[in-house]
Amino acid sequence: VHKTLERQIIRFYGSLDSVPDNLKPLLELISKTYTGNDGEYNLMERALDISSKELTEANKLLREENEEIEQRVQERTEELTQERRKLDKIAQHMNTGAILLDEEANVTFINNKAKRIIDLGKENNNKVLDKLFDKFKKFPLRGYLERCMKGDTVEVSEVEAGYYIYEILFQSLRSDTDDKEGYFGHMIWIRNITDEKLLERSKSELVAVASHQLRTPLTVTKGNTEMLLDGSLGDLNDEQREVIRQTYESNEQLIILVNQMLDITKIEKETISKDNFVKIAVDKILKNSVDDLDAFADKNNVNIKYSDLGGDFEAFANVARLHQVFQNLIENAIKYCKNETNGVCPVGISIRSENDQIEIKISDAGIGIPQQEKDKIFERFYRASNAVRVESAGTGLGLYIVKSVVDRLGGSVRFESKEGQGTTFFLRLPVANSPAIK
Ligand code: ADP
């Protein structure tokens, strides 16, 4: 009989034997149930014992793994902190001023050089942009920053403050994804370029003086050859006339070259200060340039189609310079609009304004620009091989002048071209009331 049952029977009947016979089968059944319970109880106890051991073991493993991960995170954090410190040090001691802005234009970092340039004392970062705009108050920097906030990269190449000349670059920091809105901040780089600029200016000065000196003899040669050609100095035979005509043509080329070199030295001196801008109607200047080149187009069998696509065409610029830009681009479109059949070559000129930008498109169906020479086309004196073949007259300075002027007006110029099929130049200028001009 199960021990517990036995104790209870003895307490009740005195001994096991005193239990009445008719109850014995019942007692046997109860005794078995007690024993069965004990078995299950033992089994459970053993199972619990095993799982608690396993749990302790697993816990220990987990703790060890956790410690290892913590150790690794700590080491990596330390490494990253070191890297960051190194980068901070480099940025702090760079010879270029660096200001980092978040996507809402709050300044999150400024290095020592930038602090010195904008004379930032103990003021906090909220004052950085005000001090920057104040330091260069003659220039529309606020507008350039606004353009940068929209994703443009804006380079302002000659920003003067007192004796010093700076180059300022506004750059959007794009995240790696191709998402257009994906900017994680903006950078303003300020580089002191006083020494390079002064050297460049003294070189320009030399070119300016030399070009100026060349003008008088060139004008004399022009006058004399003209007199010979128009017969004022007596008749010439055909051979003499041809020699004088070639001399006259070469002299004309030299005059163009000298004038363009003088123009470049003048443009380089014109800083992009708000003081130099005047409000002008760009469409009127473009139309004038087209009219001025009407006869040249006819002579070259070119048909110009002008389209005004509407919008606000008021911009800040220098009238003579903008006229020069349009003349260069349209003259090129006419000059290089040579097609195989020698039939009439079409040149399309259009102007429209959208989103604070005036866009002028000048396209021709001419010789195009060879793919491998596209990068060099805005360089000084560069003429593409196919252009030299079809048109010997040319200096390679026109597009350089165009880009220099357009950059100074806060605009941009680019082109698309296919050799043998034609070229389109796209010129963009900010409208007068756009943020870029504020
Ligand atoms: P130029 O016309 O005096 O050679 P530019 O500076 O105006 O000098 O142009 C530089 C070069 O760019 C040209 O020599 C020519 O190779 C190329 N170019 C410019 N405009 C065109 C055009 N519309 N079509 C084809 N090539 C062009």
Residues whose N, C-alpha, C, O or C-beta is under 5 A from the ligand:
A	BS01	ADP	N332 A333 Y336 I367 G368 I369 I377 Y382 R383 A384 A387 G394 T395 G396 L397 G398 L399 Y400 T423
